[in-house]
């Protein structure tokens, strides 16, 4: 089992910044891909960003240039820096540990962006 503890989130105004962090513990796969997904108020889901062990990242088109995803392999922690958030970034953000044959999810953290 892998436990994912998320922190950050909350209320932020447009044009501000917010940081989400996620730390994995337990049977962590050091080679796992770490991802953040989000669920919008209408229940639609979107993968926000992913990062490999080597630090290679991919982002949703909607967040490119605004969000930065990073990883500390020694601490098995990932951080999503959300800059210039928009109202449409509002949702529940979930951390995900994706390894061969398994996937684990954090409990989710609410992000609300107000104008």
Helices and strands as residue ranges (DSSP letters): E 2-8, E 10-13, E 17-26, E 33-39, E 45-51, E 57-59, E 67-72, E 77-83, G 87-89, E 91-99, E 102-105, E 109-114
